[in-house]
């Protein structure tokens, strides 16, 4: 699989299999939901989480890298684009599907967020575009994330 991301090509393995990605995308279309992706990137037992604000409150959860899947875009392309756009890291493998959850966005639109475990060519340097900061936090600790993301990460650890 290859996809053009910005001004270069990404050649990723698909341990997950293209048919799984196609099925997830087709199911979202059939269910009439917008599709987003969230990515779990692990390094030495820690997960990459992104911080929106310079001085987050105790209630400000951290986020996984992710993005909206554009109309007509393959899911594998959106996954590679998400990691690159948000961190400047390059996906080399989409290892497995971790689950999903549905929600209403701020405009009241139904959204499904599918999550995937990915491997990157390197885990740094990280250059952020939409976030103020990032942290590598131990997967076995209490992570400052939403309950939905906590459930995804709990399943990932299994």
C-alpha positions, 0 to 999 in steps of 0.5 A: 500500500502507498499513499501520497501524504503532502509532498512525499509517498508513504509505503506502509505495511498493512498487518491489519489487512486492506479488507478489514479497513474497507469493511470498516469504511463501508459500515460507516457509510451504511450507518450514515456516520462521518468517519474519524480515526484515532491512532495508538503509537507505543514506545517502550510501554508508553503511549503518545498523547497530545495536549491542546492547551499550554496550561490545561486544567485538571479536566483537560484530557489528552488526545490520541493523534487522529483526523477526519477521513475525507470524502473518497479517501481510503482509510489507510491513507487517512491513518498515514495522513493523521500521524504525519499532519499532527506529529510529522511521524511516518506510519510504517505499519497499521497493525490492528483495529482497536475498536470504535465509539460513536458520538455527536460532534458539536454540530450534532452530526453523528461521528464514528471514531475508529482506532488503530495501533500503528508503528512509525518509522521513528518516534521523533523528532515530533513536530506538532501542528494542531497541539501545544505539546505531547507526552509519552505516558506509561500505558500501565498508569492512570492516563488523563484521557476521556473514558472512551479513549481509556476503554480503547487503551485498556483493550489495546493493553490486553 
